[in-house]
Structures are given as C-alpha cells and as structure tokens.
Amino acid sequence: MAPVKKRSKKPKLLSSSRPPTVRTNKTKLSSKATRNLIRSHHQLMKSRAQAVEEGNEDLVRELDARIEASGGLESYQLASKLGQSLERGGDSSKVLIDWIGPNLVELKHSPFKLRMLEVGALSTKNACTRSYLFDVTRIDLNSQEPGILKQDFMKRPLPRADNDRFHIISLSLVLNYVPSAIGRGDMLKRCVEFLTDKLPSGLSLNIRPNLFLVLPLACVKNSRYLTEGRLQDILSSMGFVLAKSKETSKLIFQLWEHNGSYKPQPFKKELLNPGTIRNNFAIIVQ
C-alpha cells in the first residue's frame, strides 16, 4: 500500500477539543431524552471548538460549565450507548456483518480472524464481536467497560509493521463528533495508514481493506458544505472506492474499500448546498 504523504503539521488530537469527563448517575433515558441529550451535546461541543479556535477563553469556560451541568462526556456516551442498544435496534455493526459476512464464511473454520479497529467503541457485545469473524481492537476516549482501551485514535502510534495494521476500521458515529472540519479530514487520512491487505497464505478471501463509515444522514443530505458527491471525492482521493451504501431516516451507512493508492488532494470548505435551514458540517483536507 502506498504510504501517505507526510504533513509538516501534526494532526490535532481528539482529546484536545474535549472538556473533562464528568460523572453522572443517569442510567435510564427515554428515546426522546436520548436524542435531545446527544443533539445538545454536539451543539455545545461545536460552540466550544469555535471558541477555542478564536481564543475566547471566557466563552470556553462558560461552555465547559454548561457541558458539565448536562453530564459531560460520560452522559453523552450513555445516551449514545442507549441509542445503539439492541432494544432500540441501533447496533450499526449488524449492517457491516450483513455486507461482508457472506465473504468470510471460510473464517468460521479458521483460527485466523480479520483484524478490526473500532474507534469510539461503546460495547464489547455488538454484532461484530458475536460473529467470531474478527479480532477486534476497541478504543475510545472514555472507556465504558473492560475490553475497550482508553485511547485517542489521533494519538495511537503509527503502525511499524503489518501486524499493527487492520483489515477493517469502523468509524460509526465518530467522524461527526470530531468538532473541527480539519480534524475530520485528518482522521480520514490517518485511517489509510492503519489499513492493510495482507492475509495469511492459503486463505482465498475476496476482501480488500475496508472503512466502515456511519454518519447522521443530515451530515451529507442537509449540509451547506458537504454532499455525497464531495464525500466521495474526498475518500476517492485517498484511495477508497464505495462498495456499499445504505440510508435510514436518520443515518447513512457506507463501506469503503481501499485500492492501495493515495493521491493527496486538498479540499476546502466551500458552499455547495446553500440554504437557511441547512447545517454547517464540513470536512477539510489539507
């Protein structure tokens, strides 16, 4: 796989844009309360990221206080976990299994498992784990249970050998949490460095390195600065080919195969879809 062109500027860490974690005693949330909490937290985090960029320390402190009052990162993760619970039909990894499971039948009788990196993992009991097809490495900024490593993906050491790379990377409702457009571009570029197509000899699997991407549908359907076409242009420049796509009323699921190439290309924040009721979600690639 062709190496990614080095940048002179180090990508920002995910943790650099997050306030301190706050403990919460909330254990049950209705579906409506779950949606409201997640939406409110995203809005506060976007405002905080903008205040950080502008150097407005007073506003940052004010927003931190509001985030703490609403339960902080832990409260947000609780809502996300409930939203993805089996009771509410939200385990996004079931879609991934439906898409690639039929190509992995050979692994059911093999000691070898595809290596998967799950960024922003909330549970060790999702469909990917239960399939026994993957050797899953789970990471998150605020580990919710044993089996999930507390780690910032942007700080994870770069692979030094293929054994440190993965056949599949899952970014399920992760990219939309990154508060800056530049940070989202950096995250996608970094994924390329962690993928490999190396398989043990003797296996005849028809599979390429994959990126499983899940985003709120509004990020690509109702944004001023991102469309499905622009997202495809960005990922295509990084060597990805769209293999599968699915939409629900709220989410878009995509499976991107990497073809081993990488053609560095910048993408600016440009007005693509004007409208007063649209959101400002964007991806900038430097």
N, C-alpha and C positions, 0 to 999 in steps of 0.2 A: 504494500500500500504506500502510495506516495506520501512523503512527510508534509506536514502543514508548514507553510511559510512562517518563520519566526517573526514576532512582533517586538518592537522595541519597548512597547509599553505593556506592563503586566496587567492581565485582566483583573477587575475588581473581584474581591471575594464576596460570596453571597452574604456572609455574616457581617460585612462592613456596612450593610444597609439595613440591618435589623436591630431593633431595640432589645434590651434584656428580656429574657424569658420570665414570665410571671406565672406563678402557680394559681390554679383555680380549682374550686370544688365542684364545678359543674360536671354532672355525669349524664344528664338526660336533656336532650333538646328536641323540640318538635321540628318537623321538616321546614316550616316557615322560619322558625328561630335560627335554624342552621344556615339557611340561605342568607338571612339578614346579617348574621354574625360574619360570615365569610365575605359578603359584599362590603360591609362596613370596614372590616379589617383591611381589605385590599385598597379601599379608598384612602384610609389613614396612612397606609404604607406608601402609596403613591405621593401623597402630600408630603410625607416625611422625606422621601427621596429627593423631591424637588427642593425642599427647604435645605437639605444637606448640600445639594449642588450650588445653591445660591448663597451658602454660607450663613444662613439665618439661624443662628444658634438658639435664639429665644423661641422661635417657632418650632424648632426640633424638640426642645424641652417640653413645650406645650403639647405637641403631638405625642411624645413619649408618655406623658401623663394620661392622655386620652386613651392610648393603646393599653396602658397598664390598667386603667379603670374598666376597660372592656374585657380584660382577662389575658391580654398579651398573646404571645405566640402559642402557648400551650392551649389556650381556649380556641384559637383558630384551628389548631391541629385536631382538637377534639371534634369540632364541627366538621372538618374535612373527613375525619375517620368515620363519623356517623353518616355523612353523606355518601361515603363509598361502601357502607356496610351491606351485607347480603340482604338484610331486611328491607333495605331501600333500593336494592338492585343496582348498586353503584360500583361493583368491583370491575374496574376498567380492564384488568388483565384477562378477564374472560374473553374479551374481544381479540386480544393477542393470541390466546390459545386457539380460538376458532380459526384464526387466519393461518397460523403456521403449524399448528398441531398435526394436521394430516401429513405434513412433510417430515415429521420427526418420529414416525412410527418405529423406525429402526432403533431409536434410543431407548425404547421401553425394554429392550433385551440387551442393552449395552451398559457397561459400567461408566461410559463417558456421558457427560451431560454438557449441554451448551452453557457457557458462562454468561451470566446476565448481571448487569449492573442496574439496580433500581434506585434512582435518585429521588429523594423525597419520600422514602418508604414510610408507610404508616402501619403496616401489619406484616406479620410473618405467616399469615394464613390465607393468602389470596390464591387465586386460581393457578398462577404460575408455580407456586410452591406445591400445591396439591397435585400438580400434573406429573411431578418427578421427572421432568424433562430437562430441568435447569439446575445448575449450580449457582444460586442467587447470592450476590453480594448486595446488601441493603444498606443505604446510608441516608442520613437526614441530619439537619442542623440541630434538631432537638429530638433525640431518640425516644420513642414512646414505649419500647419494650425490648427485652433481651433479644438479640439476633439482628438488631438494627444498629449499625455503627454510627456514632455521633461524628459527623464529618461534613465539611463544606466541599462540595464537588469541585469548586474552583480552586481549592487548596489541596486536593488529592494529588499526591506525587504523580508526575507523568510516567507512563509505562517505560520500563527499561528492556522488557522482553515481551514476547507474545503471551506468555503465561500471565502477564499483568494486564492484558487487554481482554476485551469481551466480545462475544458474538452478537449480543443484543444489549442495547441501552434503552431503558424505559424512562421517559420524561412525561409522566402522567400528571397533568395539572401542576407542573413545576415551572415551566417557562413563563407562564403568566404571572407567577408570584415574584419573579425577578423584577425589582422596581424600576430599573432603567433599561431603555431601549438598547444601549450599547452593551449592557450586561447580558441581555438575551442573545445578541449576536455572538458575544464571546463564549457563551455556554454552548451554542450550536457548533462553533468551530472546535471547541475543546472536545466535543463528543467524537469527532473524527479521529483524534489522537488516541482514543481509548478503544477503537474497534479493530478487530482482526478477522481474517477469513481463514485462518489456519485450523485445520481439522486433523485428527489422527488418521494415519493411513489405514485403509480398509473400510472406512465409512463412505457411503455413497450419498450423503445428504445433499439435497438440492436446495441449498440455502446460502445466502450472502450475509454479510454483516448488516444488522438491522437497527434502525432507530424507531422506537415506538413513541409517537408523539400524540398527546391528548391535550386539547385546549378548549376553553369555553368557546362556543360557536361564535359568540359576538366578537371575539378577537379577530376573526377573519371575515366575518359577514357584515359587521357593523362598525368597522374602524375607519377612521379617516386616512390612516397611514399604512394599513396592511390589508391586502386582499389575498385570496387563494393564489392568484397568479404571482403576486410579489413573493409570497412564502415559497412557492415552487421555484421561482428564480433564485432566491437566496440559497435554498437547500441544493438545487441543481449545481450551483457554482461550487458547492462543497463536495460534489461527487455523489449526491443522493438522487435516487430515482424513486418516484412514488409508485409503490406496489399495491397498496390497499388504502381505501378511504371509506369512511362511514360517518354519517351525521345523525344525531338525535335532535330533539328540540332544543337542547342546551349545550351539547358537546360535539366536537369533531375529533374523530379518531383517525390517525394516519400511520401507515407503516412505510418507512423509507428504507430502501436497500442501498448500500454503498457499493459503488462500482470500482473503488480503488483509486480514483482520480481526485484531484483537487485543483481547482483553478481560482486562485484568490481574486475576488472582485468586491469592491466596496459598494455598499448600499446605504444611501442617506435616508433621512426622514423626509418623505415627500408627500404632499397632499394627493392622494389617489382616489379618494371617495368622499367628496365634500358633503356636508350635511350638518345641521344644527343639533340633531339628536344622536349623532354618532360618537363613539368613544375615541380615545387617543392612543390606543395600543399600537406599538410600533416595534420593529426590530431594526437596529442599525448595525451594519457590519463595517468595521474599519479596515 
